[in-house]
């Protein structure tokens, strides 16, 4: 593969990562589907880390005020000041609790999941199954919604955290599973999405750090520096725009277009897998 096509390859996957990481359509599914259908070679684990680092940058920029709040809440857990807001520290603890299931399962079974559950038929099943659940949850929200992050309990955090752990399976979607679960718990669409994105912050940051350390000692990382930089840039910019406009969209619209997309894509993958 020549350098220019490889950079285009990196840009396309970066774009898909930036969009699909935050929309409830599964970034892992698209990163499996596109190379499979187009016959592109795997760019390596370092490139996967680069894409996730790009979306982490997008999260940090969009939620900079929330990040400051979380940092202040973390500090207050250890050095409590007289004017400390207990709600900030409580939110930090709930995020920590919510991240434990994904962290434990990811560390223990990530390699097994990647090797055993990456087939197109499995991805298709997850796309369709979680798409149906999202539709059901969205309908429930229409009649019973109203909760915000101020109403979040530790029980909610554990339940949504388990849903985030389930998203380690390709085709599920981290945002899709956590948003779906939050909707079932009665949160509004925008608050469900907001908590989903905040919950992904420590998980994506931790995964990027751990994998980044491993990749730093890999000589092949330097050889793919161009695609890595393109992947980071495109995923960061597309992720930033996606979060901003997605949250605005949810103020007055439902998740149905994403449900339809998941089901159509899943059916297409089933057809493709059975005929190739």
C-alpha positions as CSV (number, residue, x, y, z in Angstrom):
1,X,0.0,0.0,0.0
2,X,1.4,3.4,-0.9
3,X,1.6,6.3,1.5
4,X,-1.4,8.4,0.2
5,X,-4.0,5.5,0.2
6,X,-2.8,4.5,3.7
7,X,-3.4,8.1,4.9
8,X,-6.9,8.1,3.3
9,X,-7.5,4.7,5.0
10,X,-6.5,6.3,8.3
11,X,-8.7,9.4,7.7
12,X,-11.8,7.3,6.9
13,X,-11.4,5.1,10.0
14,X,-10.7,8.2,12.1
15,X,-13.9,9.8,10.8
16,X,-15.9,6.7,11.6
17,X,-14.4,6.4,15.1
18,X,-15.2,10.1,15.8
19,X,-18.8,9.6,14.8
20,X,-19.6,6.1,15.9
21,X,-17.9,6.3,19.3
22,X,-20.5,8.8,20.4
23,X,-23.5,8.0,18.3
24,X,-25.3,4.8,19.5
25,X,-24.2,2.8,16.4
26,X,-21.0,1.1,17.6
27,X,-17.5,2.3,16.6
28,X,-16.1,-1.2,17.1
29,X,-18.6,-2.6,14.5
30,X,-17.7,0.0,11.9
31,X,-14.0,-0.5,12.5
32,X,-14.5,-4.2,11.8
33,X,-17.0,-3.7,8.9
34,X,-15.2,-1.2,6.8
35,X,-11.8,-3.0,6.4
36,X,-13.7,-6.3,6.0
37,X,-15.8,-5.1,3.1
38,X,-13.2,-2.9,1.4
39,X,-10.4,-5.4,1.9
40,X,-8.2,-3.0,3.8
41,X,-5.3,-4.4,5.9
42,X,-5.2,-4.0,9.7
43,X,-3.2,-0.9,10.6
44,X,-2.2,-2.3,14.0
45,X,-3.0,-1.8,17.7
46,X,-1.1,1.4,17.8
47,X,-3.6,2.9,15.3
48,X,-6.5,1.7,17.4
49,X,-5.0,3.5,20.4
50,X,-4.5,6.6,18.3
51,X,-8.2,6.6,17.3
52,X,-9.3,6.3,20.9
53,X,-6.9,9.0,22.0
54,X,-8.5,11.3,19.4
55,X,-12.0,10.8,20.8
56,X,-10.6,11.3,24.3
57,X,-9.3,14.8,23.2
58,X,-12.8,15.5,21.8
59,X,-14.4,14.6,25.1
60,X,-12.0,16.7,27.1
61,X,-12.7,19.8,24.9
62,X,-16.5,19.5,24.9
63,X,-16.8,18.7,28.5
64,X,-14.0,20.9,29.8
65,X,-16.3,22.5,32.5
66,X,-17.4,19.0,33.6
67,X,-13.8,17.8,33.7
68,X,-12.9,20.8,35.9
69,X,-15.8,19.9,38.2
70,X,-14.7,16.3,38.4
71,X,-11.1,17.3,39.2
72,X,-12.3,19.6,41.9
73,X,-14.5,16.9,43.2
74,X,-11.6,14.5,43.2
75,X,-9.4,16.9,45.1
76,X,-12.2,17.4,47.7
77,X,-12.3,13.7,48.3
78,X,-8.8,14.0,49.8
79,X,-8.5,17.6,50.8
80,X,-11.9,18.8,51.7
81,X,-12.3,22.6,51.8
82,X,-15.0,24.4,53.8
83,X,-16.8,25.6,50.7
84,X,-16.6,22.2,48.9
85,X,-19.7,21.0,47.0
86,X,-20.5,17.5,48.2
87,X,-22.3,16.8,45.0
88,X,-19.1,17.1,43.0
89,X,-17.3,14.5,45.1
90,X,-20.4,12.3,45.0
91,X,-20.4,12.4,41.1
92,X,-16.8,11.4,41.0
93,X,-17.4,8.4,43.3
94,X,-20.4,7.4,41.1
95,X,-18.3,7.6,38.0
96,X,-15.6,5.5,39.6
97,X,-18.2,2.9,40.6
98,X,-19.7,3.0,37.1
99,X,-16.3,2.3,35.5
100,X,-15.3,-0.7,37.7
101,X,-17.3,-3.3,35.7
102,X,-15.8,-2.3,32.3
103,X,-12.3,-2.0,33.8
104,X,-12.4,-5.4,35.4
105,X,-13.9,-7.2,32.4
106,X,-11.8,-5.4,29.9
107,X,-8.5,-6.3,31.7
108,X,-9.5,-9.9,32.2
109,X,-11.2,-10.7,28.9
110,X,-10.3,-8.1,26.2
111,X,-8.1,-10.5,24.2
112,X,-10.7,-13.2,24.3
113,X,-13.4,-10.9,23.2
114,X,-11.3,-9.5,20.3
115,X,-10.4,-13.0,19.1
116,X,-13.7,-14.9,19.6
117,X,-16.5,-12.2,19.1
118,X,-15.3,-10.2,16.1
119,X,-17.2,-12.1,13.4
120,X,-19.7,-10.2,11.2
121,X,-22.7,-12.4,12.2
122,X,-22.0,-11.7,15.9
123,X,-21.6,-7.9,15.2
124,X,-24.9,-8.0,13.2
125,X,-26.7,-9.7,16.1
126,X,-25.5,-7.1,18.6
127,X,-26.4,-4.2,16.3
128,X,-30.0,-5.4,15.9
129,X,-30.5,-6.6,19.4
130,X,-29.3,-3.4,21.1
131,X,-31.1,-1.4,18.5
132,X,-34.4,-2.9,19.5
133,X,-33.6,-2.3,23.2
134,X,-32.8,1.3,22.4
135,X,-36.2,1.8,20.7
136,X,-38.0,0.3,23.7
137,X,-36.0,2.4,26.1
138,X,-36.7,5.6,24.0
139,X,-40.4,4.9,24.0
140,X,-40.4,4.5,27.8
141,X,-38.5,7.8,28.1
142,X,-41.2,9.6,26.2
143,X,-43.7,8.9,28.9
144,X,-41.6,8.5,32.1
145,X,-38.5,10.6,31.5
146,X,-37.4,13.5,33.5
147,X,-34.4,12.4,35.7
148,X,-31.2,14.4,35.5
149,X,-27.6,13.8,36.8
150,X,-28.6,15.3,40.1
151,X,-30.9,12.4,40.6
152,X,-28.2,9.8,39.8
153,X,-27.7,7.2,42.6
154,X,-25.0,4.7,43.2
155,X,-27.4,2.0,42.1
156,X,-27.9,3.8,38.8
157,X,-24.1,4.1,38.4
158,X,-23.6,0.3,38.9
159,X,-26.3,-0.7,36.5
160,X,-25.2,1.7,33.8
161,X,-21.6,0.7,34.4
162,X,-22.5,-3.0,33.8
163,X,-24.1,-1.9,30.5
164,X,-20.8,-0.2,29.6
165,X,-19.0,-3.5,30.3
166,X,-21.4,-5.3,28.0
167,X,-20.3,-2.9,25.2
168,X,-16.9,-4.6,25.1
169,X,-18.7,-7.0,22.7
170,X,-18.3,-5.7,19.1
171,X,-21.4,-4.3,17.7
172,X,-23.0,-3.3,21.0
173,X,-21.8,0.3,21.3
174,X,-20.6,1.9,24.5
175,X,-22.8,4.9,24.1
176,X,-25.7,2.8,22.8
177,X,-25.7,0.4,25.8
178,X,-25.2,3.1,28.5
179,X,-27.7,5.5,26.9
180,X,-30.3,2.7,26.5
181,X,-29.9,1.7,30.2
182,X,-30.1,5.2,31.4
183,X,-33.3,5.7,29.4
184,X,-34.8,2.6,31.0
185,X,-33.9,4.1,34.4
186,X,-35.9,7.2,33.5
187,X,-33.2,9.8,32.5
188,X,-33.9,12.3,29.8
189,X,-32.3,11.8,26.4
190,X,-29.8,14.6,26.8
191,X,-28.9,13.6,30.4
192,X,-28.6,9.9,29.4
193,X,-26.1,10.9,26.7
194,X,-24.2,13.3,28.9
195,X,-23.7,10.7,31.6
196,X,-22.7,8.2,29.0
197,X,-20.0,10.5,27.7
198,X,-18.7,11.4,31.1
199,X,-18.6,7.7,32.1
200,X,-16.5,7.0,29.0
201,X,-13.9,9.5,30.0
202,X,-11.9,7.4,32.5
203,X,-12.4,4.2,30.6
204,X,-11.1,5.7,27.3
205,X,-8.3,7.5,29.1
206,X,-7.3,4.4,31.0
207,X,-7.4,2.2,27.9
208,X,-5.4,4.7,25.9
209,X,-2.8,5.0,28.6
210,X,-2.3,1.3,29.1
211,X,-2.2,0.4,25.4
212,X,-0.1,3.5,24.7
213,X,2.6,2.4,27.1
214,X,2.7,-1.0,25.4
215,X,2.8,0.5,21.9
216,X,5.6,3.0,22.9
217,X,8.1,0.1,23.0
218,X,6.9,-1.3,19.6
219,X,9.4,-0.3,16.8
220,X,6.6,-0.5,14.2
221,X,4.8,2.4,15.9
222,X,7.4,4.9,14.4
223,X,6.9,3.4,10.9
224,X,3.2,4.2,11.0
225,X,3.5,7.7,12.5
226,X,1.8,9.4,9.5
227,X,-1.4,7.3,9.7
228,X,-1.4,7.6,13.5
229,X,-1.3,11.4,13.4
230,X,-4.1,11.5,10.7
231,X,-6.2,9.1,12.8
232,X,-5.9,11.2,15.9
233,X,-6.6,14.5,14.2
234,X,-9.7,13.2,12.2
235,X,-11.2,11.3,15.1
236,X,-10.7,14.3,17.4
237,X,-12.3,16.8,15.1
238,X,-15.2,14.6,14.0
239,X,-15.8,13.5,17.6
240,X,-15.9,17.1,18.8
241,X,-18.5,18.0,16.1
242,X,-20.5,14.9,16.7
243,X,-20.9,15.4,20.5
244,X,-21.9,19.1,20.1
245,X,-24.5,18.5,17.5
246,X,-25.7,15.2,18.9
247,X,-26.6,16.7,22.2
248,X,-28.4,19.5,20.4
249,X,-30.3,17.0,18.3
250,X,-31.5,15.1,21.4
251,X,-33.3,18.1,22.9
252,X,-36.2,17.7,20.5
253,X,-35.7,14.4,18.7
254,X,-35.7,10.7,19.4
255,X,-33.2,7.9,18.8
256,X,-35.3,6.2,16.1
257,X,-33.0,7.1,13.2
258,X,-30.2,5.4,14.9
259,X,-32.4,2.4,15.7
260,X,-33.3,2.1,12.0
261,X,-29.7,2.5,11.0
262,X,-28.5,-0.3,13.4
263,X,-31.2,-2.7,12.2
264,X,-30.6,-2.0,8.5
265,X,-26.8,-2.3,8.9
266,X,-27.2,-5.6,10.9
267,X,-29.4,-7.1,8.2
268,X,-26.9,-6.0,5.5
269,X,-24.1,-7.7,7.5
270,X,-26.0,-10.9,7.8
271,X,-26.6,-10.9,4.0
272,X,-22.9,-10.1,3.3
273,X,-21.6,-12.8,5.7
274,X,-23.8,-15.5,4.2
275,X,-22.9,-14.7,0.7
276,X,-19.1,-14.1,1.0
